[in-house]
Amino acid sequence: MSRTTRLSPSLLRVAACTGIAALTLTACGSGSGSGSASAGSGSGKGVKVGLITKTDTNPFFVKMKEGAEKAAKEDGVQLVTAAGKFDGDNAGQVTAIENMVASGVKGILITPSDSKAIVPAIQKARAKGVLVIALDTPPEPQSAVDALFATNNFNAGQLIGQYAKAAMKGKAAKIATLDLAPGVSVGVQRHDGFLKGFGATGKDVVCSQDTGGDQAKGQTAMENCLQKAPDINVVYTINEPAALGAYTALKAKGREKDVLIVSVDGGCTGTQAVKDGKIAATSQQYPLKMAADGVKAVATFAKDGTKASGYTDTGVTLITDKPQAGVTSKDTGFGLQNCWG
């Protein structure tokens, strides 16, 4: 999915190392000024694991790479990484798959930019004996990969829907949904989960706008919704940048204290916004765990031929400092200890 967030200086330094548009397979760290590969050492020396993310600048994927690097060192395998030039760069991801297969990787971990268009390249890799595991975003169909390690996005949405319903305490809801983009599975699952958790009907949702997960577009979407329905009192957002955009628009209208904003992701900026009272709650997911589990699965495959299969839920936690009865949650202290970005 689209995850648009401003990078901190420390993350910019990481991005500089990974190479913003790099799809090369060179070493990063010991003596190399750019590129996007790293290697572990140990009993698995010679085993290569590929990681392909949507971009290598977004904090979510930076954290995913950190998890993969740590796991690669622990398992003694070599990590080779690549990324699209932008979110949606399917051609770049196809090239990365082809390069990695040619370099002799044992397995590839990928967050597909285009869930459907990437499938033929994945099928070619699997046909050559490469284990392919999707992280975060499933391909369509999901069976195109050997396994999926990801948040259950429907559950993530359902959690914040349940929270929002409880927080409204019986008050009639006028809901705005600030979504991702038409047909994107992650966005659809979160949206549908929220509606299910809230028990919302068609009449409860008074405005729906797409944001691409972008803060500026989230602000514009909220402004549009307020023009259409000034009495909105609940805002669901696809991610925290969109939520912060909505907050900015609401604050400009003096509505920031009487509109409930809920979101999904659990990045550090978003979790801090929950602590600051800008967002009421968010469903936190764990990209580091997705990647670490993926690397370990490939290392196991290389060792004894055991293939990971099916779907592995890497977990989600509702983060809020205003807990509601009947909805399990943890506070922002926990959230900030486990956030990413």
One Martini backbone bead per residue (centre of mass of N, CA, C, O) as a GRO file, in nm:
protein
  341
    1MET     BB    1   0.102   0.032   0.007
    2SER     BB    2   0.059   0.356   0.071
    3ARG     BB    3   0.344   0.534   0.246
    4THR     BB    4   0.334   0.864   0.347
    5THR     BB    5   0.640   1.009   0.483
    6ARG     BB    6   0.839   1.199   0.665
    7LEU     BB    7   1.173   1.219   0.697
    8SER     BB    8   1.419   1.178   0.896
    9PRO     BB    9   1.748   1.228   0.918
   10SER     BB   10   1.816   0.930   0.985
   11LEU     BB   11   1.661   0.812   0.740
   12LEU     BB   12   1.815   0.962   0.522
   13ARG     BB   13   2.077   0.808   0.576
   14VAL     BB   14   1.966   0.535   0.500
   15ALA     BB   15   1.872   0.608   0.215
   16ALA     BB   16   2.155   0.679   0.108
   17CYS     BB   17   2.256   0.385   0.133
   18THR     BB   18   2.036   0.238  -0.044
   19GLY     BB   19   1.920   0.399  -0.263
   20ILE     BB   20   1.654   0.533  -0.400
   21ALA     BB   21   1.683   0.393  -0.716
   22ALA     BB   22   1.785   0.119  -0.651
   23LEU     BB   23   1.858  -0.210  -0.843
   24THR     BB   24   2.103  -0.314  -0.719
   25LEU     BB   25   2.371  -0.574  -0.618
   26THR     BB   26   2.524  -0.428  -0.372
   27ALA     BB   27   2.720  -0.316  -0.125
   28CYS     BB   28   2.632  -0.198   0.215
   29GLY     BB   29   2.898  -0.036   0.418
   30SER     BB   30   3.175  -0.191   0.331
   31GLY     BB   31   3.296   0.059   0.124
   32SER     BB   32   3.009   0.149   0.028
   33GLY     BB   33   2.825   0.428  -0.094
   34SER     BB   34   2.613   0.238  -0.246
   35GLY     BB   35   2.310   0.071  -0.252
   36SER     BB   36   2.127  -0.273  -0.163
   37ALA     BB   37   2.333  -0.463   0.013
   38SER     BB   38   2.373  -0.746   0.243
   39ALA     BB   39   2.583  -0.943   0.470
   40GLY     BB   40   2.632  -1.238   0.612
   41SER     BB   41   2.757  -1.481   0.853
   42GLY     BB   42   2.830  -1.835   0.835
   43SER     BB   43   2.674  -2.136   0.780
   44GLY     BB   44   2.509  -1.973   0.530
   45LYS     BB   45   2.719  -1.922   0.340
   46GLY     BB   46   2.585  -1.838   0.007
   47VAL     BB   47   2.310  -1.757   0.100
   48LYS     BB   48   2.042  -1.598  -0.068
   49VAL     BB   49   1.840  -1.304   0.011
   50GLY     BB   50   1.557  -1.135  -0.101
   51LEU     BB   51   1.458  -0.776  -0.099
   52ILE     BB   52   1.142  -0.622  -0.200
   53THR     BB   53   1.033  -0.297  -0.220
   54LYS     BB   54   0.856  -0.027  -0.305
   55THR     BB   55   1.060   0.133  -0.126
   56ASP     BB   56   1.362   0.306   0.039
   57THR     BB   57   1.224   0.570   0.209
   58ASN     BB   58   1.017   0.451   0.372
   59PRO     BB   59   0.993   0.376   0.703
   60PHE     BB   60   0.860   0.099   0.679
   61PHE     BB   61   1.092  -0.018   0.486
   62VAL     BB   62   1.330   0.045   0.659
   63LYS     BB   63   1.240  -0.142   0.891
   64MET     BB   64   1.227  -0.398   0.723
   65LYS     BB   65   1.527  -0.404   0.655
   66GLU     BB   66   1.634  -0.421   0.942
   67GLY     BB   67   1.505  -0.697   1.002
   68ALA     BB   68   1.653  -0.850   0.775
   69GLU     BB   69   1.946  -0.790   0.860
   70LYS     BB   70   1.938  -0.919   1.138
   71ALA     BB   71   1.849  -1.204   1.046
   72ALA     BB   72   2.086  -1.258   0.853
   73LYS     BB   73   2.305  -1.258   1.072
   74GLU     BB   74   2.181  -1.483   1.252
   75ASP     BB   75   2.165  -1.695   0.987
   76GLY     BB   76   2.403  -1.662   0.780
   77VAL     BB   77   2.309  -1.463   0.544
   78GLN     BB   78   2.251  -1.309   0.237
   79LEU     BB   79   2.152  -0.976   0.164
   80VAL     BB   80   1.932  -0.865  -0.098
   81THR     BB   81   1.840  -0.540  -0.221
   82ALA     BB   82   1.532  -0.370  -0.335
   83ALA     BB   83   1.359  -0.104  -0.529
   84GLY     BB   84   1.152   0.113  -0.615
   85LYS     BB   85   1.126   0.445  -0.722
   86PHE     BB   86   0.816   0.397  -0.659
   87ASP     BB   87   0.496   0.378  -0.578
   88GLY     BB   88   0.420   0.145  -0.848
   89ASP     BB   89   0.695   0.006  -0.953
   90ASN     BB   90   0.677  -0.272  -1.130
   91ALA     BB   91   0.919  -0.279  -1.323
   92GLY     BB   92   1.135  -0.263  -1.100
   93GLN     BB   93   1.051  -0.531  -0.960
   94VAL     BB   94   1.095  -0.717  -1.196
   95THR     BB   95   1.395  -0.660  -1.229
   96ALA     BB   96   1.475  -0.752  -0.946
   97ILE     BB   97   1.391  -1.045  -0.975
   98GLU     BB   98   1.571  -1.116  -1.215
   99ASN     BB   99   1.841  -1.043  -1.078
  100MET     BB  100   1.815  -1.237  -0.836
  101VAL     BB  101   1.792  -1.500  -0.989
  102ALA     BB  102   2.065  -1.464  -1.142
  103SER     BB  103   2.231  -1.455  -0.855
  104GLY     BB  104   2.105  -1.702  -0.664
  105VAL     BB  105   1.862  -1.704  -0.501
  106LYS     BB  106   1.655  -1.878  -0.266
  107GLY     BB  107   1.491  -1.610  -0.188
  108ILE     BB  108   1.189  -1.394  -0.190
  109LEU     BB  109   1.100  -1.075  -0.068
  110ILE     BB  110   0.772  -0.905  -0.112
  111THR     BB  111   0.623  -0.578  -0.186
  112PRO     BB  112   0.376  -0.518  -0.379
  113SER     BB  113   0.277  -0.267  -0.597
  114ASP     BB  114   0.138  -0.484  -0.800
  115SER     BB  115  -0.060  -0.751  -0.738
  116LYS     BB  116  -0.094  -0.845  -1.047
  117ALA     BB  117   0.159  -0.768  -1.232
  118ILE     BB  118   0.376  -0.948  -1.062
  119VAL     BB  119   0.303  -1.252  -1.106
  120PRO     BB  120   0.474  -1.354  -1.351
  121ALA     BB  121   0.752  -1.309  -1.210
  122ILE     BB  122   0.698  -1.499  -0.974
  123GLN     BB  123   0.649  -1.757  -1.138
  124LYS     BB  124   0.932  -1.771  -1.264
  125ALA     BB  125   1.087  -1.798  -1.001
  126ARG     BB  126   0.946  -2.058  -0.895
  127ALA     BB  127   1.022  -2.234  -1.147
  128LYS     BB  128   1.341  -2.202  -1.035
  129GLY     BB  129   1.318  -2.257  -0.705
  130VAL     BB  130   1.205  -2.001  -0.572
  131LEU     BB  131   1.126  -1.856  -0.282
  132VAL     BB  132   0.809  -1.681  -0.229
  133ILE     BB  133   0.746  -1.389  -0.018
  134ALA     BB  134   0.501  -1.200   0.114
  135LEU     BB  135   0.486  -0.860   0.233
  136ASP     BB  136   0.194  -0.703   0.364
  137THR     BB  137   0.128  -0.762   0.043
  138PRO     BB  138  -0.074  -0.927  -0.153
  139PRO     BB  139  -0.130  -1.100  -0.409
  140GLU     BB  140  -0.314  -1.155  -0.728
  141PRO     BB  141  -0.317  -1.413  -0.607
  142GLN     BB  142  -0.197  -1.542  -0.314
  143SER     BB  143  -0.098  -1.820  -0.457
  144ALA     BB  144   0.156  -1.693  -0.610
  145VAL     BB  145   0.275  -1.756  -0.340
  146ASP     BB  146   0.400  -1.942  -0.085
  147ALA     BB  147   0.379  -1.682   0.115
  148LEU     BB  148   0.237  -1.482   0.397
  149PHE     BB  149   0.355  -1.183   0.572
  150ALA     BB  150   0.103  -1.020   0.776
  151THR     BB  151  -0.129  -0.815   0.829
  152ASN     BB  152  -0.459  -0.801   0.931
  153ASN     BB  153  -0.639  -0.557   0.785
  154PHE     BB  154  -0.923  -0.617   0.878
  155ASN     BB  155  -0.859  -0.628   1.183
  156ALA     BB  156  -0.744  -0.343   1.203
  157GLY     BB  157  -1.011  -0.204   1.125
  158GLN     BB  158  -1.196  -0.339   1.336
  159LEU     BB  159  -1.064  -0.227   1.589
  160ILE     BB  160  -1.124   0.080   1.529
  161GLY     BB  161  -1.427   0.041   1.502
  162GLN     BB  162  -1.481  -0.056   1.790
  163TYR     BB  163  -1.362   0.188   1.928
  164ALA     BB  164  -1.541   0.409   1.802
  165LYS     BB  165  -1.807   0.299   1.902
  166ALA     BB  166  -1.740   0.318   2.205
  167ALA     BB  167  -1.661   0.628   2.207
  168MET     BB  168  -1.957   0.731   2.125
  169LYS     BB  169  -2.178   0.631   2.327
  170GLY     BB  170  -2.445   0.628   2.116
  171LYS     BB  171  -2.380   0.831   1.919
  172ALA     BB  172  -2.441   0.962   1.632
  173ALA     BB  173  -2.300   0.894   1.319
  174LYS     BB  174  -2.059   1.089   1.112
  175ILE     BB  175  -1.884   0.952   0.847
  176ALA     BB  176  -1.543   0.959   0.741
  177THR     BB  177  -1.357   0.825   0.461
  178LEU     BB  178  -0.999   0.790   0.425
  179ASP     BB  179  -0.859   0.652   0.162
  180LEU     BB  180  -0.672   0.524  -0.086
  181ALA     BB  181  -0.765   0.326  -0.350
  182PRO     BB  182  -0.894   0.172  -0.601
  183GLY     BB  183  -0.854  -0.184  -0.545
  184VAL     BB  184  -0.676  -0.186  -0.296
  185SER     BB  185  -0.649  -0.427  -0.070
  186VAL     BB  186  -0.562  -0.283   0.190
  187GLY     BB  187  -0.780  -0.061   0.180
  188VAL     BB  188  -1.031  -0.241   0.168
  189GLN     BB  189  -0.984  -0.401   0.432
  190ARG     BB  190  -0.981  -0.164   0.629
  191HIS     BB  191  -1.252  -0.042   0.558
  192ASP     BB  192  -1.430  -0.296   0.607
  193GLY     BB  193  -1.340  -0.340   0.899
  194PHE     BB  194  -1.444  -0.078   1.016
  195LEU     BB  195  -1.743  -0.113   0.945
  196LYS     BB  196  -1.775  -0.375   1.104
  197GLY     BB  197  -1.681  -0.276   1.387
  198PHE     BB  198  -1.900  -0.040   1.394
  199GLY     BB  199  -2.172  -0.104   1.235
  200ALA     BB  200  -2.205   0.029   0.964
  201THR     BB  201  -2.398   0.213   0.754
  202GLY     BB  202  -2.470   0.393   0.481
  203LYS     BB  203  -2.583   0.644   0.653
  204ASP     BB  204  -2.316   0.691   0.827
  205VAL     BB  205  -2.176   0.757   0.555
  206VAL     BB  206  -2.108   1.094   0.426
  207CYS     BB  207  -1.793   1.039   0.337
  208SER     BB  208  -1.565   0.968   0.052
  209GLN     BB  209  -1.201   0.955   0.019
  210ASP     BB  210  -0.906   0.978  -0.156
  211THR     BB  211  -0.530   0.982  -0.061
  212GLY     BB  212  -0.280   0.774  -0.086
  213GLY     BB  213  -0.160   0.827   0.210
  214ASP     BB  214  -0.158   1.145   0.213
  215GLN     BB  215  -0.144   1.435   0.383
  216ALA     BB  216  -0.239   1.651   0.180
  217LYS     BB  217  -0.479   1.477   0.075
  218GLY     BB  218  -0.614   1.449   0.349
  219GLN     BB  219  -0.680   1.747   0.383
  220THR     BB  220  -0.850   1.782   0.128
  221ALA     BB  221  -1.057   1.563   0.191
  222MET     BB  222  -1.161   1.694   0.453
  223GLU     BB  223  -1.253   1.958   0.330
  224ASN     BB  224  -1.461   1.829   0.141
  225CYS     BB  225  -1.631   1.690   0.363
  226LEU     BB  226  -1.706   1.953   0.521
  227GLN     BB  227  -1.869   2.071   0.288
  228LYS     BB  228  -2.073   1.832   0.267
  229ALA     BB  229  -2.035   1.755   0.605
  230PRO     BB  230  -2.013   1.945   0.889
  231ASP     BB  231  -2.117   1.699   1.106
  232ILE     BB  232  -1.875   1.547   1.144
  233ASN     BB  233  -1.748   1.288   1.407
  234VAL     BB  234  -1.600   1.068   1.216
  235VAL     BB  235  -1.259   0.944   1.133
  236TYR     BB  236  -1.134   0.745   0.881
  237THR     BB  237  -0.800   0.616   0.814
  238ILE     BB  238  -0.558   0.448   0.636
  239ASN     BB  239  -0.350   0.652   0.775
  240GLU     BB  240  -0.156   0.884   0.948
  241PRO     BB  241  -0.110   1.102   0.737
  242ALA     BB  242  -0.414   1.134   0.677
  243ALA     BB  243  -0.487   1.205   0.970
  244LEU     BB  244  -0.314   1.469   0.988
  245GLY     BB  245  -0.461   1.608   0.760
  246ALA     BB  246  -0.737   1.606   0.897
  247TYR     BB  247  -0.654   1.764   1.148
  248THR     BB  248  -0.579   2.027   1.005
  249ALA     BB  249  -0.862   2.082   0.889
  250LEU     BB  250  -1.015   2.081   1.161
  251LYS     BB  251  -0.854   2.305   1.303
  252ALA     BB  252  -0.931   2.532   1.099
  253LYS     BB  253  -1.247   2.483   1.211
  254GLY     BB  254  -1.253   2.403   1.524
  255ARG     BB  255  -1.282   2.049   1.529
  256GLU     BB  256  -1.052   1.874   1.681
  257LYS     BB  257  -1.222   1.806   1.964
  258ASP     BB  258  -1.513   1.679   1.813
  259VAL     BB  259  -1.335   1.465   1.646
  260LEU     BB  260  -1.294   1.133   1.561
  261ILE     BB  261  -0.973   0.978   1.514
  262VAL     BB  262  -0.882   0.697   1.308
  263SER     BB  263  -0.625   0.434   1.253
  264VAL     BB  264  -0.337   0.298   1.061
  265ASP     BB  265   0.009   0.135   1.165
  266GLY     BB  266   0.231   0.261   1.396
  267GLY     BB  267   0.399   0.488   1.369
  268CYS     BB  268   0.578   0.722   1.536
  269THR     BB  269   0.422   0.971   1.446
  270GLY     BB  270   0.138   0.852   1.498
  271THR     BB  271   0.178   0.774   1.796
  272GLN     BB  272   0.238   1.062   1.890
  273ALA     BB  273  -0.043   1.168   1.801
  274VAL     BB  274  -0.190   1.010   2.014
  275LYS     BB  275  -0.049   1.134   2.261
  276ASP     BB  276  -0.138   1.438   2.160
  277GLY     BB  277  -0.456   1.402   2.055
  278LYS     BB  278  -0.505   1.382   1.734
  279ILE     BB  279  -0.536   1.076   1.781
  280ALA     BB  280  -0.717   0.828   1.932
  281ALA     BB  281  -0.637   0.576   1.733
  282THR     BB  282  -0.430   0.280   1.653
  283SER     BB  283  -0.314   0.025   1.434
  284GLN     BB  284  -0.045  -0.180   1.498
  285GLN     BB  285   0.235  -0.270   1.309
  286TYR     BB  286   0.519  -0.520   1.199
  287PRO     BB  287   0.775  -0.504   0.977
  288LEU     BB  288   1.016  -0.640   1.115
  289LYS     BB  289   0.878  -0.919   1.152
  290MET     BB  290   0.817  -0.987   0.865
  291ALA     BB  291   1.115  -0.996   0.766
  292ALA     BB  292   1.242  -1.186   0.973
  293ASP     BB  293   1.058  -1.429   0.912
  294GLY     BB  294   1.135  -1.447   0.612
  295VAL     BB  295   1.434  -1.507   0.639
  296LYS     BB  296   1.404  -1.763   0.814
  297ALA     BB  297   1.245  -1.922   0.598
  298VAL     BB  298   1.473  -1.931   0.388
  299ALA     BB  299   1.690  -2.060   0.565
  300THR     BB  300   1.531  -2.323   0.607
  301PHE     BB  301   1.507  -2.399   0.310
  302ALA     BB  302   1.817  -2.418   0.263
  303LYS     BB  303   1.869  -2.641   0.481
  304ASP     BB  304   1.582  -2.858   0.441
  305GLY     BB  305   1.328  -2.768   0.235
  306THR     BB  306   1.136  -2.602   0.400
  307LYS     BB  307   0.820  -2.461   0.334
  308ALA     BB  308   0.655  -2.196   0.333
  309SER     BB  309   0.298  -2.137   0.409
  310GLY     BB  310   0.064  -1.933   0.367
  311TYR     BB  311  -0.062  -1.752   0.651
  312THR     BB  312   0.101  -1.495   0.852
  313ASP     BB  313   0.032  -1.334   1.144
  314THR     BB  314   0.206  -1.035   1.273
  315GLY     BB  315   0.013  -0.841   1.396
  316VAL     BB  316  -0.204  -0.635   1.621
  317THR     BB  317  -0.236  -0.307   1.793
  318LEU     BB  318  -0.409  -0.114   2.003
  319ILE     BB  319  -0.359   0.245   2.024
  320THR     BB  320  -0.418   0.415   2.344
  321ASP     BB  321  -0.514   0.669   2.607
  322LYS     BB  322  -0.843   0.587   2.557
  323PRO     BB  323  -0.991   0.351   2.677
  324GLN     BB  324  -1.232   0.088   2.606
  325ALA     BB  325  -1.478  -0.101   2.675
  326GLY     BB  326  -1.413  -0.417   2.515
  327VAL     BB  327  -1.122  -0.301   2.414
  328THR     BB  328  -0.822  -0.395   2.329
  329SER     BB  329  -0.525  -0.228   2.469
  330LYS     BB  330  -0.255   0.007   2.436
  331ASP     BB  331  -0.032   0.233   2.504
  332THR     BB  332   0.205   0.471   2.400
  333GLY     BB  333   0.440   0.340   2.536
  334PHE     BB  334   0.427   0.082   2.372
  335GLY     BB  335   0.410   0.209   2.090
  336LEU     BB  336   0.694   0.361   2.100
  337GLN     BB  337   0.860   0.089   2.142
  338ASN     BB  338   0.709  -0.045   1.853
  339CYS     BB  339   0.773   0.141   1.642
  340TRP     BB  340   0.810   0.311   1.325
  341GLY     BB  341   1.037   0.569   1.191
   0.00000   0.00000   0.00000
